[in-house]
Amino acid sequence: MFPSVLIVDDEPSILQSLGGLLADEGFEVLTATDGVEALAVYEANQQRIRLAVLDINMPRMEGRETLA
């Protein structure tokens, strides 16, 4: 089984299209719409998540701040 991937983007179409592609390849896909939500998802699933794809410009907390 493939590891989990966290996709963080404020555009629903990006979450849906990228998430769909990765899910079709066998990855478990978790999503968040901003950095604040991403940190909560990560905390709840940190043992499973092996990759995060972060948008740079998002409301509340941008990608670079989330990564830090």
N, C-alpha and C positions, 0 to 999 in steps of 0.2 A: 504494500500500500504506500502511496506517495504521501509526503508530509503535508501539513496544512500551510496555506498561503493566506496572508492577510493583505487585502487590497483596500487602500484608503484613498478615497476621491470624493469630492463634493458633487460630482456629476453622475446621476443615476445611470445614464447610458454607458459610461465608462465602467462602472461597477458591474453592470449586467453583461456587457460584451466581453470584457477581460475575464470576469468571473466564469462566464459560460465556456470560454475557450479552455481555461485551466481545468474546470470541472470535467469537460469532455476528455481531457488527457489523464484524468484520474486523481487530480488533486482535490483535497478538501479545501473549500474556499470560504473564508470568513471575510466580512466586509465592515467598513466603517465610513462615515461621511465626513469626519474631520479628525483632527489629532486627539482631541479630548476623548471622543468615542473610541478611537483606535487604542489608546492606552488602557481603557477599561476592557476592551475585547482581548488585548494582549495579556493583561493580568489574569483574566479568567481562563486563558488557554495557552499560557506561556510554555508549557511542556510539549505542546503539539506544533506550535508555529515555528517554521524554519526559514520562512522568507516573508518579507513585507515589501509591498510595492506602494510607495507613497507619492501622492501628488504634492507639488511644492506649494502652490497657492491655494489655501483653503480658509474658510472662516474659522473663528475661535482660536485655532492653533495650526500653523502651517507645517508642512512636511519636515523641514529642517529642525524646527523646534521639537516636533514629535520624536524624531530620530535621536536627538540629544537626550 
